[in-house]
Amino acid sequence: MQNSDIEIRRLASVPFDQVADAFLAAFADYELKLDKDTLAAMLKRRGASMELSFAAWAQGRIVSFIINGIGRYNGRTTAYDTGTGTVKAFRGLGLTDRIFNHSVDYLVKAGVEAYLLEVLTHNLPAVKIYTRQGFEIVRELDCYAGDNDLIAGILQKKANATVKIGKVSVETIERYAAFMDFRPSWQNTLDSIKRNPEAFVCLMAYDGTEPVGWGVSETAYGDLSLMAVDFRHRRRGIGARLLLELVRANQIERAKALNVDDGCAAMKAFLTQSGFALSCRQYEMCRRLGC
């Protein structure tokens, strides 16, 4: 098929099932395993805007796409690449470049100032494409995973049994955001969590009546999204207690902690000492738009 036979259009008004079918087909030969319900939850959390997402159509179906989330990040109105994919039979035609180039003017006109994405560090072809498109590596993000039972067994010996743990709202967590050691990645920001708050368990740890730490997890997927302890109360088993309670709330057998800033030695050490193992590394990449 000639590239000229492929049309680029936005995804606004396209039925979700059609978008989901294309997404699942594009990633069918990848390690990523999703169903439509999981995909819908992921896109909601990441702020997907079909009005500012685009795809390539051929033979009456979507064969390549870029789904963009829109929101504020690091002080700027930002588009976040929630998913870029091409079905296997249409790879090698430069469709990702075509879709991206087509979308930039729309994003700039919508007031978007920056374009953000994450890519596996070992995915050199993708890193090359994004670099060619003007993206620069901002930082490296580490992803961890571990077995719930193993993690709980380790944490039970370290957890502070005297602190009180209570469920709170995302808004309550937001008041103590200063406890964090690093800026969360897009999908882990409090704004992302507030897009679908009912999917998350938010716990606060109290020393008496004083909040001293908190944690947030999307328990249906074992996703430890955020956790922080007031630096004045560290090394007292508070983090271990919070993590233990979040792992116990998991609805699947494994836990994961995605996109930990590689420069945060304290969090990396805490996770590995709690039974997590490094599963992959990603680059966070960004391109300024409209300048």
C-alpha positions in Angstrom: 0.0 0.0 0.0 1.2 3.5 -0.8 1.6 6.1 1.9 -0.6 8.4 -0.1 -3.5 5.9 0.3 -3.3 6.4 4.1 -5.3 9.3 5.6 -4.5 11.1 8.9 -7.5 12.1 11.0 -8.3 13.1 14.6 -9.9 10.5 16.9 -12.8 12.8 18.0 -16.1 11.0 17.7 -14.5 7.7 16.9 -16.2 4.9 18.9 -14.0 3.7 21.8 -14.3 0.0 20.6 -12.6 1.0 17.3 -9.8 2.8 19.1 -9.4 -0.1 21.5 -9.3 -2.7 18.8 -6.5 -0.7 17.0 -4.6 -0.3 20.3 -4.7 -3.9 21.2 -3.8 -5.0 17.7 -0.8 -2.6 17.6 0.5 -4.1 20.9 -0.4 -7.7 20.3 3.2 -8.8 19.8 4.5 -6.7 22.8 4.9 -7.7 26.4 2.2 -5.2 27.3 -1.0 -7.1 28.0 -4.3 -5.1 28.2 -8.0 -5.7 27.7 -10.5 -3.0 26.9 -11.5 -2.3 30.5 -7.9 -1.9 31.5 -7.2 0.3 28.5 -10.2 2.6 29.3 -9.0 3.0 32.9 -5.5 3.8 31.8 -6.6 6.4 29.3 -8.9 8.1 31.8 -6.1 8.3 34.4 -3.7 9.7 31.8 -6.2 12.4 30.7 -6.6 11.2 27.1 -8.2 13.7 24.8 -9.6 12.2 21.6 -10.1 15.7 20.3 -6.3 16.1 20.2 -5.4 12.6 19.4 -4.8 11.4 15.8 -4.6 8.2 13.8 -3.9 6.9 10.3 -6.7 5.1 8.5 -6.2 2.5 5.7 -8.8 0.1 4.3 -11.4 1.5 6.6 -9.6 0.9 9.9 -7.1 2.5 12.2 -3.6 1.2 11.4 -1.5 3.7 13.5 -2.2 6.2 16.2 -1.0 8.6 18.8 -3.3 9.1 21.8 -2.6 12.3 23.7 -3.4 13.2 27.3 -3.8 16.9 28.0 -3.1 18.7 31.3 -0.7 20.7 33.3 2.8 19.4 34.0 5.8 21.1 35.5 4.0 24.5 35.2 3.1 24.2 31.5 0.0 23.0 29.5 1.3 19.7 28.2 0.4 16.9 25.8 1.4 13.5 27.1 1.7 10.6 24.7 -0.5 8.0 26.4 0.1 5.5 23.6 1.7 5.3 20.2 1.3 2.2 18.1 1.2 0.8 14.6 -0.3 -2.5 13.6 2.4 -4.9 12.4 1.5 -4.9 8.7 1.9 -1.1 8.5 5.2 -0.6 10.3 8.2 0.8 8.5 6.1 3.4 6.5 6.9 6.4 8.7 3.4 6.7 10.0 4.4 7.8 13.5 6.3 10.7 12.0 3.4 11.6 9.8 0.8 11.5 12.6 3.1 13.5 14.9 3.8 16.2 12.3 0.1 16.4 11.5 -0.8 16.8 15.2 1.7 19.5 16.2 -0.2 22.5 14.7 -3.5 21.3 16.3 -1.7 21.1 19.7 -0.1 24.5 19.4 -3.4 26.1 18.4 -5.0 24.5 21.5 -2.4 26.2 23.7 -0.2 23.2 24.4 3.3 24.4 25.3 5.1 21.0 25.7 5.0 17.4 24.5 5.9 14.7 27.0 6.4 11.0 26.6 8.2 8.0 28.2 10.0 5.3 26.2 11.9 2.2 27.3 15.6 2.9 27.4 16.4 -0.3 25.4 13.8 0.7 22.6 16.5 2.4 20.5 14.4 2.7 17.3 11.7 4.6 19.2 14.3 6.8 21.0 15.8 7.6 17.6 12.4 8.6 16.2 11.6 10.9 19.2 15.0 12.5 19.1 14.5 13.2 15.4 11.2 14.9 16.3 13.0 17.3 18.6 12.5 15.5 22.0 15.2 15.6 24.6 15.8 13.2 27.5 14.7 14.9 30.7 15.5 12.1 33.2 15.6 8.4 33.7 12.7 6.6 35.4 13.0 3.1 37.0 10.2 0.6 37.3 9.9 -2.1 40.0 7.8 -5.1 40.7 7.5 -7.8 43.3 5.4 -10.6 44.8 2.9 -9.4 47.4 3.7 -12.3 49.8 7.4 -11.7 49.6 7.0 -8.0 50.1 4.6 -8.4 53.0 6.9 -10.9 54.7 9.7 -8.4 54.7 7.7 -5.4 55.7 6.0 -7.1 58.7 9.4 -7.2 60.4 10.0 -3.4 59.7 6.6 -1.8 60.0 5.8 0.6 62.8 2.8 -0.9 64.6 2.1 2.2 66.7 1.2 4.7 63.9 -2.4 4.9 63.0 -3.4 4.3 59.4 -6.6 5.8 57.9 -8.2 6.2 54.5 -8.3 9.8 53.2 -9.2 11.6 50.0 -6.8 12.6 47.3 -7.4 16.2 48.2 -6.1 15.5 51.8 -3.0 13.9 50.3 -2.5 17.0 48.2 -2.1 19.1 51.3 1.0 17.1 52.2 2.5 16.9 48.7 5.7 18.5 50.2 6.6 15.1 51.7 7.6 13.9 48.2 11.2 13.5 47.3 10.8 13.9 43.5 8.3 15.1 40.9 6.0 12.3 39.9 5.7 11.2 36.3 2.6 12.2 34.4 0.5 9.1 35.2 1.4 9.4 38.9 0.7 13.0 39.5 -2.1 13.9 41.9 -4.0 15.5 38.9 -3.9 12.1 37.2 -5.2 10.3 40.3 -8.0 12.9 40.7 -9.3 12.0 37.2 -10.4 8.7 38.5 -10.3 8.9 42.4 -12.6 5.9 43.0 -10.0 3.6 41.5 -7.4 4.5 44.2 -6.8 3.7 47.9 -5.3 6.7 49.7 -3.8 6.1 53.2 -2.5 8.5 55.7 -0.2 7.6 58.6 -0.6 9.5 61.9 1.8 9.9 64.8 -0.9 10.8 67.3 -2.9 13.3 65.3 0.0 14.5 63.2 0.1 13.3 59.5 3.6 11.9 59.0 3.3 10.0 55.7 0.9 8.8 53.0 0.6 6.4 50.1 -1.7 6.0 47.1 -2.3 2.7 45.1 -4.5 1.6 42.3 -5.2 -1.7 43.9 -7.0 -3.4 41.0 -3.6 -3.4 39.2 -1.3 -3.6 42.2 0.1 -0.2 41.2 1.8 1.7 44.0 1.4 5.2 42.5 2.8 7.5 45.2 4.3 7.2 48.6 6.0 9.7 50.9 7.0 10.2 54.5 7.8 13.5 56.2 11.6 13.7 56.3 11.4 14.5 60.1 9.8 11.1 60.7 11.8 8.8 58.5 13.7 5.6 59.6 10.9 4.8 62.0 9.1 2.1 60.0 6.3 4.4 58.8 7.0 3.9 55.1 7.1 0.1 55.7 3.8 0.3 57.5 2.2 2.3 54.7 3.5 0.0 52.0 2.5 -3.1 53.9 -1.1 -1.8 54.1 -1.2 -0.9 50.4 0.2 -4.3 49.4 -2.4 -6.1 51.6 -5.1 -4.1 49.7 -3.9 -5.3 46.3 -6.4 -7.3 44.2 -3.7 -9.1 42.3 -0.7 -11.1 43.4 2.0 -8.8 42.4 2.8 -5.1 43.2 4.5 -2.6 41.0 6.0 0.8 41.4 6.4 2.6 38.1 8.5 5.6 37.1 10.6 6.2 40.2 13.1 9.0 39.5 16.5 7.3 39.0 18.1 10.2 41.0 16.1 9.4 44.2 18.4 7.0 45.9 16.2 6.8 49.1 13.1 5.5 47.3 15.1 3.1 45.2 16.8 1.6 48.3 13.5 1.5 50.1 11.8 -0.5 47.3 14.7 -3.0 46.8 15.0 -3.6 50.6 11.2 -4.2 50.7 11.4 -7.0 48.1 10.9 -5.2 44.8 13.2 -5.8 41.9 14.0 -3.5 39.0 11.9 -4.5 36.0 12.7 -1.9 33.4 14.0 1.6 32.8 12.4 4.4 30.8 13.5 7.8 29.5 11.2 10.8 30.2 11.5 12.9 27.1 10.1 16.4 26.3 9.8 18.8 23.4 8.8 22.4 23.6 6.0 23.5 21.3 5.2 26.8 19.7 8.6 28.4 20.3 
